[in-house]
Structures are given as C-alpha cells and as structure tokens.
Amino acid sequence: MTRMTGMARLGANVTTHELGHLERVVAWWGLLADVSFADLLLFAPVRDNRFVVVGQIRPSTAQTLYRDDEVGRVFTEVERPLVARAFRLGEIVDGEVTLASGNGPRARVHCIPIRFEGNVIGVLSRELRPDFERVRLLGQLERSYLDIYERFAKMIEMGDFPFIDSGVDPEDLPRIGDGALVVDEQARIVFASPNAVSTLHRLGFAGVVEGRRLSDLGLDQRTVRDAISLTSPMATELDRGGVFIQLVAVPLTGGRNERGALVMMHDVTELRRRDRLLMSKDATIREIHHRVKNNLQTISSLLRIQGRRLESDEAKLAIEESVRRIAAISLVHETLAHETGEDISLLEIVRQLSRTIESSLIDVDRQIVITVAGDVGLAPAEVATPLAVVINELLQNVVDHAFPAGREAVEGVVGTVVVELYGSVRAGLSIRVHDDGVGLPPDFDPDRSSGLGTSIVKTLVTSELGGDLEMANKPDGGALVMLTVPPYRRE
C-alpha cells in the first residue's frame, strides 16, 4: 500500500493532488525530524472539524517521545487545539499539549500549516519534551540544526517546500549526520558540521572552512548556485584523488537569513571501490565468455576442415551435426559476452536459433517458417546452454523429417513450426515445439529411440535439467514436443 493510498483510507478530507503533496512531505521529512531532534506527526483534516494522524516519524538524532504508533488516531479541536489553530489561521503556532488524551506527559509542539496551491491542506507538528534544552545541552551543531529546521518550517508555511519538481530522489539523500554545510547565496560556508569538516579534510582541505566560499576550497559551486537560483535540489559527486564524495544541495528560502542552501555530504569512496570491483569482475566474466565462444568457433573450424577430408557421407553428416550443436552452445556464450549480468534472455536465444535454421534452408521455394511466442524472462547460463542445444536439436529434427520432399509448398512455404515459451526459470518453465508436418512414425517411442538427436534431447532435459519430456502426434496433424523444467534455484 502506497503512502497516498494509506492516507486516503484513513479518511483524510483532501483531494488527490493534495494527497500527493502530503506524500512529498513524508518523502522529505526524515531530514526535518533529524534537524529538529523531534518526533513529527502529520495531521490531515477529516469531517466534523477533526484531524487524523496520517504519518509519523521518529528522529535518529534524539530519543523519541512516542513508544506507540499514532497513525490512524483521530483528534478533536479540543484535544489538539494548536493543530486546529495552525490549520485555521495558516500560521505557525507554538505551545504545549498533554499527550494521551489528557492523562500523559506534556509536550512542546510546533505546528506548521502545510500550504499547497494557496490552501492549507494539513499540519506538520514537531513534538518534543518541554525540558529539551535542559536535558540536551545545545552547542553550535544543535543550534545550527534547529535553525535549518526553522527555515524549512517557514518554507512549508509559505508553500515552498516540499519541492514539487525535484531532480533528487529523497530516498537517495545522505543523512544529515554524514556531514552538512550551510551556505549563503554567494556559496560562502556559514556553518560546517564536524563530520563535514572531516570529509573536507579527506578531500585535502585543511584549516577553518567557515567563511570561505566553496570555490576557495577548489570545489565546483555550480551545483549549489543552480539549486539556489532554480529553487530545486541538485546533486553531484566529487572525485579527488580516489576519494568520492556525494553532494546534495537543498535550497533554503525561509527564515530571517538570506537565500542559501543546505549541502549534505556523504563519503561514498568505499561504495565506488566496490562498484569498480564489480565492474572489473563483470568485465572479466564477459571476456571469459567471449574467449569460450572463440574457442568453440575454432573447434567448429577444425571439424569442418576434417569433414572436407572425409569420403564417407555418414561421417560428413556427423561432423555437420556436431558443428551445428557447437554453434548453439557458442550462441549462448556470445550473448553472455555482451550482457552486463549473469543471465540472458531465453526468448532472444530461441529467436536467434530460429533465424539461423531458417537461413540455412537453401531452397527459397520450400521455406519453413518458425514462429516464437511467449517469454520466460532471463535464464542463467547453466539453464540456457542445455536448452539452446535442446531447442536447436528439436528445430533441426523438424526441418529434416517433418516436411518430406514430396510435400506441396504454398507460396514458397512448405510448413510452419511454432515454439511456445511459458512460465519462468524461477517458477518453472515449459516449452512446446509443434509443427504441421507429417508427424512422428506410428511406432515412435522416445524412450526406445536410438537416434542421436533424440538421445541428446532426452539426456539434457531429464538428467541435466531434471525435467520431463513428452513427444506425440497432434490430432489435427503434425508433431508436438513438450518439455517442462522445474524451478531453478541459484546456489
């Protein structure tokens, strides 16, 4: 259930667009809870001048005031007078309330009207202990965080926050504790948290940073200036000698101060190092597949050379069949060599096999049309490789035996073959290959068949893939081969 759907089910008396704006508040309010050191409750109006709590978040920077979940609780104006007053007046209201319907402890609340398109659609309430300043000694860090919160609160009251159009996903925001800078409109640093100073030191900047412009530290300040001028969050990533720092600039327009931005910083060096290792590993795996494909092609070339020296037609046919089977395996490795992951599309493999077999038919007046239907998603090499050989073998058998020389062609087409894919590798898949040819011999039994192709198909399906294989004639003519493969579990 999405947050917006959940708010609607709680009875919030707002429109769909207003629900979307409340959802944006919820997306951003983790930052607000951390800089305010307080619990945040989101109130939306319901009928009879009441308010329902449609959202709640606890801070990661302080102890929570609530042990229980308040979402879904409905309050009257008498129970939450400050919320009602902020909603009616459209102004920020401060005060104290008694929690738990008059029987609980007191709490300091800071009620912010949430404005959207000129209308107040809800109230965001910051709630903390009345003795917060005495219990937590406020230093420069705490006072700066609270000032940031005050500026965001004013932006919410004015309808400037949360941002409707934002190029930054709130889910990707660094935590305020990772490092934070407050800069003015000229990109001059007004405040730097201790963790931000440490991060700047890792980038090679020593000494006092407050009062200096970002450009003085050798940092590109265009991201911050764009965020301020466009009133939209901006993100970038710095690379200084192998140290990678993620920067997200969030514009600040509220409060007594001039326009500026909150710049959150996060050291992602270790993450980028792991990314490089994964990319290197992926490139190595793809190179291995590429080399295997080349080696298989070399083997095929050697077999062709050997085949040209043979005089026996039966031996030449055996060589040709071996080359064809190797080509099916080579196709899988060639596809994996161009993929970024370990899995490949089985549908694409079957399509390529079908095109290869269709193009091998020399007589243009007696073509066989192969159609592929359905999709089973991605498959690992250990599943795709035997299936490619099996499907290649089945299609080649149809081409060799289903449409004898005396069969009449219609508009150059002597017959059709359909390959149908069902299910998925994880849930179990099934593949049906059927044609409109002459069908299987009346006494055909796959279990007693001595043909090499049938033996290969049966062995790969039953032994290597652990599946089942069925072959039969269709009532309306032609043959049907159906194979099922159980769900695959990667070890």
N, C-alpha and C positions, 0 to 999 in steps of 0.2 A: 504494500500500500504506500503510495507516494505521500509526502508531507501535505500537499494540497488536498488530496483526497481525504486524508485523515482529518484535516481542519474542517472540511465540508461535512463530514459525518458527525463531528462534534456539535454541529448546529450553528456555526459561525454565520452571522447575517451579513454577508458581503458577497459581491459579485465575483465572477470567475477571474476577471482581471485583478481585482483586489486580492483575491486569494493568491494569485501568482506573485503579487508584490510582498505579501506576508511570507511566502515561501522564500523569496530572495532575502528577507530579513533573517530567516532561520539559517540560510546558507552562509551568511556572513557573521552571525552573532557569536561564534566561538571566539573570534578576535575581541569582541566587545566584552564578553564575560572575563577574559583573561586580563584586559587592561583595567577593568573596573573592580577586580578582586571580589566579584559578587555573583550570586545566582541571578539569572534573568528569566522572567516569566513573560510570555506573550499572551495578551488578552485580546479577544475579539468580541464584538457585541453580539448578543442574542436577543430574543424577544423579551418584552416586559422590563426593559432597561436593566438587563443583567449582562454579565460578562462571563465568558468561558475561557479557561486556560487552554490554548491550543498548542503551546510549546513551552519547553523548559530546558535550560542548560545550566550545568554547574561549572564553576571556574576550575582551571588547572593550576591557578596561581594562589588559591586560598581555600580555606575549609568551607564546605557547603553549609548553607543554612537549613536545607531540607533533606531529611532522610528518605521521605516518601516522594512518589511521583505525583505532581499536582495536575498533570494534564487530564483534562476532562472535567475538572471541578468547576462548578458554576457559582458565581458570587453575585449578590445583590449590591446596589449602590451603598447600602448601609454597611455591608461587610467590607467593601473596598471603595471608600469614598474618594480617595486620592486618584484611583484609576478612573472613576466616573468623572471627576473634576477635570483631569487632563484630557479626557475624551471630549467633554462638552466645550471646554474653553480653547482647546487646541494649543495648550501651553504646557511647558514642563512644570511639574508640581513635585515639591519635596515634602516629606513628612515622615511620621511613624505610624505603624499599624500593629495590631495584635494578631498574631497568626493563630491558626487552628480554631477559627470561629470564636474568638474572644477568650479562649482558655490557654492559649500558648504564649510563647515569649514575644517580646516586642521586636520589631524590625524596622530599620531605616529603609525607606523606599524612595526611589527617584523615578517618577512616571513620565515617560516620553510619549507624546502623541505621534503616531505613525501616519504621515501625510502622503497621500497618493493622488496625483492629478487635482490637487487643491482641497481634497476632502480627507478628514481624519477617519481612518478605517480600523484602527486598533491602538493598543497602548503597550509599550515595552517597559516593563517595570524592573529596575535594578534593586535587589533586596539583599541587605547585609545587616550584621549585628550593630546595635546602636553604639557600642563601645569599640568600633572597628579601629579608630585612630589610637586608642589607648592599648589595645591588645597587640596591634601591629604597628611598630614604630615606623613612621613614614620617612623614608630617605628620599634622595633625589630620584631614584628609579621609580618608587611608588608614586611620588608627586607627578612625575612626567607621564607615567601610565594613566593616572587619573585625569590629567589634562588632555591626553589623547581621547579618553572616553568622553569628556565634556564636549570636545569638538565634534566627535561623531554624533553625540546626542543632539547637538544643535542642528547638524545636517539632517538627522531623521526628522526633527521637528519642522524643518523648513522644506522637507520633501526631496532633499538632495542625496539621500542615502537610504537604502542600498542602491547601487548603480543599476539602472535598467539595462544599459548596453555596456558590457564589460568583456574585454578580451582575456580576462584572467578567471579561471575556474576557482571559486572559493575553496574547493576541495584540495587544490594544489598549493594553497597559501602556506608559507613557512609559519611555524609557531612564533609568537611574539618573544618567547624566551630564547629562541635561537639567535636573536640579535636584532636590534631595532635602532633606526636613526629617525630623527625628526628634522626635516629640512625646511627652510623658508622658500619663498618664491624664487629667490636667486640661487637655489640649490646650495645654500650655506647650512652647515650642520648646526642645529640648535641643541640637539640632545643626542647622545650616543650611549646605548646601554653597555654594560661591561662585556657582555658576550659579543656585541657588535665591535667593540674596540679590539677584542681578541681576534675576531675574524679579520679585521683590517690589518692587524699585526701579521697574521698569516699571509696576507697579500703583500707584505713588505713595507707597510706604512707604520712608522714609529712616531711617538710623541703625541701631543694633545691634538685631538681631531675636532673638537667642538669649536665653532667659529670659523672653520675652514670650509671652503667650497669643495664639492666633490671633484671638480676639475683640478684643484690644488693637490689632491691625492692621486691624480693620474687616472681617475675614473671617468668614464663617459657619462655625462649627466643628461644626455638627451632623453633617456627613458624617464627620468624624474620630471624634466621640464614638459615632456609630452603629456605625462599623467596630470600635471597641474593645469596646463593650458587646455587640454581636452576634457578635463574632469572625468577621467576614466582610468582605472587601474592599468598599469603596464608592467610587463615582466621582461627580464633579460638574464643572461648568465655571463659571468666573468671568468676568464681563464688567465691566471697569472702564474706562469712557470709551473703548470701542472696542478695548481690549486684552483678548484672550480667553486664559485660562489653564485648561488641563485639570489637574484634581487627582485622584489616585487614592490613597486611604488604605488601607494594608495593615496589619492588626493585628499587633502583636508581643507575644508572651506568654512567650517563653523567655528564658533568661539570668538574671543576678543582678539586673537592673533591674526596676522595676515594669512593669505593663502599659502599653503605649503603641502607637504606630503609626508606620510609615514612610509619609511623604507624598511621592509623586513628582509633580513639576510639569513641565508642558510648554507652552510658548507656542505656541498654535495660531491666533494672530491672522491670519497670512498665509493659513492654510488656510480660516479663516472668511471672509476677504475674498474668496477665490476662490469659496467657496460662494455668497456673496451675488451675485457677478458672474454665476455660472452660473444662479442663480435668476432674476436680472434678465433674462438672455438668454432663459431658458426662457419667462418671462412675456411677453417681447416677441414671441417666435415664436408663442406661443399667441394673443396679441392679433392678430397678423397673420392667422393662420388664421381667427379669429373675424370679422375685417373682410372677408376674402375671401368667407367664407360669406355675410355680409350683402350684399356687393356682388352675388354670384350670385343671391341671392333678389330683389334689386332688379331685376336683369336679367330674371328669370323673371316678375316682376310686370309689367314693361313689355311683355314678349312677350304675356302674357295680355290686357293691355289692347289691344294691337294685334290679337290674334286675335279679340277680340269685335267689332272694326270690319270684319273681313273678311267677304265674302259667299261666297267660294269654299270649298267643303268640303275640297278638296285643300289649300288654303293653311292652313286652320284645323288640319287634321291635322298638317301640317308644323310649325306652331307648337307644338302639343301635344307632339309628339315631341321638339322642341328643349328645351322646358321640362322634360320628363322626363329628358333627358340631363344638363341642367344640374343637376337635383336630385341625380343620382348623384354628380357631382363635388362638389356642396355638402355632401353627407353626409360625404365624406372630410374636408373641411376642418372641419366641425362636430365630428367625432370628434377630430381633432388638436387642436382648440381646448380640449378637456377633458383631454388627455393630458399627462403630465409629461415624456415623452420625444419623440423624433422619429419613432417608429414606432407603428403601430396594429395592432390585431388584425384580420386579414383575415376571419376567421370572423365576427366581430361585424358587419363591414360587409356581408357577404353575408346574414346573418340580417336586418339592418335593411332591406336591399333587398327581400328576400323578403316581409317583413311589409308593406312599403309596397305592393308589387304585389298581394298577396292582399287588402289592404284596399281597393284601387281597384276590385275586382270588385263591381259594383253588385248583380247578380242573386244573391240568397242561395241560390237553388235550384240554381245552376250554379257552384259554387265550385271553384277549383283549389287543391289542397294542395301546397305547396312545402316540401320537406324538405332540410335542410342537414346533411351528415355529414362527419366528419373535421376536421382543423385543420392549418394550415400555419404557425402562430405569428404573429409580428409582421412587418409589412411597412412599408418606408418609403413616403412619400407618392408618390414617383416611380414606384413599382410599384403601390401601392394605387389610385391615381386611375385609370389606364387600365384596370386590372382591374375596378374598380367599374363603369365605363362598359360594358365588355365583358359582364360578367355581367348587368347591368341590361338590356342590349340582347338578350341571349340569352333571358332570362326573359320579357321583353315579347313577343318573337317567338313563344315557345311559347304564351303567353296569346292572342295574336292569331290564330295559324294552326293550332295543334296540335289544338284541340278545336272543330270547327265547330258551327254552331247545331243541326244535327240529331242530335248525339251525345247518347245517353241518359245521364242523371245517376243515380247510385246514392247514395241517402240525401243528396242535395244536393251530391254531389261528382261533377264531370264528368270529372276526371282528376287525375293526380299528376305532379309534377316533382321530381327529385332532383338536388341539387348536391353533388358529392363533391370534397373537397379532399385532396390528397396532397402529401407532401414538405415542403419548407421553402423560404423565399426564398433562403437562403444555399446550400442544396444543390441547388436547382432544384425547381420545383413543377409539378404538373399538376392540372387542374380538368376534371371531367366533368359535363356537364349532359345528363340524359336524361329522357325522358317516355314516357308510354304513350298518346300521341296517334296521329294518323293518319300521322305520318311525313313525310319530305321527298318532294317530287314525284319521279317516276321519273327524269326527265331533269335533276334539280338538280345543278349543278356550282358550288361556291363560287367557283372561280376565274373563272367567266364570268357570275356572278350580277350583275345590275345594281341589286339592291336596296340602298338606302342603309344599312339596318341591317347587312346582311352586309358591305358595304364598310367600314363603321366598325369592325366586329369584326376583320375581316381586317387592316386597316391598323394598328390598335392592337397586335394580337398579334404580327404579323410584323415590322413596321417599328419601332414604339416599344419593344416589349419584347424583340424578337429571338427570338420563339418560333415554334411551329408550331401550325397549326390544322387539325383534321380534322372533317368532318361526314358522317354516314352514317345509314342506317336500321338499326335493330336487328332481328335475326332474329325476335324474338317480338313485333314491332310497336313503333312509336314511333321517335323520332329520338334520335341520340346526337351530342353535340358534345364533342370533347376538345381541350383546348389545353394545351400544355406551354411553360414559361418557363424559360430557362437560369438557372444560379446568378447571384445578384446580388452585385456587389462594390461596396461604398460607396467612393467616391473620397476 
